[in-house]
Amino acid sequence: MKSLTAARPPTLSLLLGGVAVLLVYLAASSYLTFLLTGAVVSIVVMQSFGVITGRAGVISLCQMSFAAIGAWTVGWANVGDVPGGFVVWLVLGGLAAVVAGLAIGLPALRLRGMSLAVATFAFATSLDVVFGAINFPGQDEFNFVARPEGFTSDSEYFVFAALVAAALFLLLWKLDRSRMGGVLIEIRHSERAAAAHGISVARGKLAAFALSAFIAGVAGGLMAGQLGVVSATNFTSATSVSFFAIALFIGTHNPEGALLGGLLGAVFPVLIDQVGIPQDLSAMFFGVAAILILRHGKSQTDDIRSRHRAKRAKRQAQEQAKPVAPARTEPVAARRPGNHESGVDTEGRPPVLETRELRVRFGNLVAVDGVTLSVPARTTVGLVGPNGAGKSTLVNAVTGFVDGYGGSVVLGGRALDGMPAHRRARAGVRRSFQQLRVPDALNVGMFLQVAAGKRLPKEEIDEQLAWFGCPPAYVPMEAVDVATRRLLEVAGLAAGAPPVLLLDEPAAGHSSGETRLLASRLAEIPERSDTSVLLIEHDIELVRAVCDELVVLDFGRVIAQGPPERVLREEAVLAAYLGGSDLNKTPETR
Ligand SMILES: Nc1ncnc2c1ncn2[C@@H]1O[C@H](COP(=O)(O)OP(=O)(O)OP(=O)(O)O)[C@@H](O)[C@H]1O
């Protein structure tokens, strides 16, 4: 069976690429070799866009500036005859670009969308001016960059450039199969979900800036080796923008996208020149294509891949065998006798999570009004109440997703107040969201790892998926229906075995059979993962089946607290729910 860790390297693609490179080496004219070497350099630039924009979803309009820094460093190393030769200079060029990447990445962390585009473009245009003024090392004296030994002729250098591109393809292939790859995709999909899974969005974006700058710096160094002498005109901000448009249009986070994008960037201007259209107008074509893509929402390669996956999805859906749901789940409270009101569990352990006089205001509205509650160890506490009672706001405050609150949130005796969301998640407060935030671009196994917040052994992933009745690890998320995605989110969070799990309406949109399955799994999470659960749910049957204790909110205040059977009969609770509908009838008797 395929799984996320058993993926084989793309041997066939590498072999085909090797044959193509050999053909060019043996048979191409010197002009074609020159053109294709330029294409390989462009492919590497596209790989860098694939990291920052394609994977991390961050707009960068300064990749050619990073390339310029790489080329400048290689030129400087060549003039100064720095020991180690071209390969070492190439790496130095990449590292110099990393420094620039971090320098632009740090201040850009708080920016998004248009602001980030402007910031990176401003960096690119200012470097245009700087490099225009100071010239590249060796530019004035025509001091040609010494190519690596064994790759000095143009056709040999083409092979060298292709080897570098292939090594980067392999590196990115590895990245896509690592947890870090999943982290970047989740940041692109939803920064809130990423933070809830303990991911530092700032660090993830910085890592993406650094890696993409390194790759772009290497591309610049390769160009210096190809041309011998480079100048500012090789790395203009306008080239960055038109390459960005290609990256958006093709989707250069996919290897075939980087390949096609590089070829397009290098060859398309030459082709239109041959039919009498000025080369400079190629940027306009790329721009129009990118606008079409922005309207469509998906890059070309993503679109093709998605259609391909949809075809496979039908087949794989049959493998999504679900365990038979129990006919009815026995109420947990009935199975676990003990004092559920003291906050101390049956073994005398102190509460895992407490809120003390928690208060959240939105302008004049007090959404959470002095709520004090505790979640004992290995216990499921239901947080219920009518719409707008303040349940989600309370969870947002506990998990660090509201800007400010009064009172205190305490985890295992330690106050979390003032901590950002991702640090609370790392401390052990994990949550799901009412609105699903599961990225399509991952497969089931990768998502489970990201949600768990840690690297899990393959056996553990497979076992957790089977226990929750989820599809196997290799199935793409696109092939997974909404109810199963919700189940997967719970499975992933539970796999991380955090001290406390806050689930915001995990059964929303489930059929009754699916809800029963979820209930049976939820009921076992505390024992199985040594985790406490705070469960927001409108489905009273599910709440009754799973929860040891209930806390009822109305207008931001706690109006009842205690064992479900008692709480659900209290007058105040009945009155809060639809002016007194009977919560104690089963769906059949209601
Ligand atoms: N960001 C916000 N800005 C202003 N008001 C908000 C904001 N978020 C929530 N509210 C308000 O706070 C109150 C509590 O909302 P909240 O979503 O926490 O309730 P809830 O109990 O989770 O409701 P539901 O069961 O419908 O999800 C509501 O009146 C809501 O309109």
The ligand as a Gaussian input file, in Angstrom:
#p B3LYP/6-31G(d) Opt

LIG

0 1
 N      -15.172000      39.512000      15.792000
 C      -16.331000      39.888000      16.326000
 N      -16.684000      41.204000      16.328000
 C      -17.845000      41.615000      16.874000
 N      -18.735000      40.784000      17.454000
 C      -18.450000      39.476000      17.481000
 C      -17.241000      38.960000      16.905000
 N      -17.228000      37.620000      17.085000
 C      -18.367000      37.307000      17.712000
 N      -19.098000      38.416000      17.945000
 C      -20.370000      38.469000      18.640000
 O      -20.166000      37.898000      19.927000
 C      -21.301000      37.136000      20.311000
 C      -20.883000      35.709000      20.609000
 O      -20.549000      35.102000      19.353000
 P      -19.991000      33.617000      19.281000
 O      -19.684000      33.341000      17.860000
 O      -18.909000      33.460000      20.263000
 O      -21.257000      32.792000      19.749000
 P      -21.469000      31.217000      19.678000
 O      -22.054000      30.809000      20.972000
 O      -20.222000      30.539000      19.275000
 O      -22.547000      31.119000      18.522000
 P      -22.786000      29.924000      17.463000
 O      -23.306000      28.769000      18.241000
 O      -23.813000      30.500000      16.543000
 O      -21.491000      29.652000      16.803000
 C      -22.303000      37.249000      19.168000
 O      -23.221000      38.272000      19.493000
 C      -21.462000      37.636000      17.989000
 O      -22.212000      38.381000      17.056000

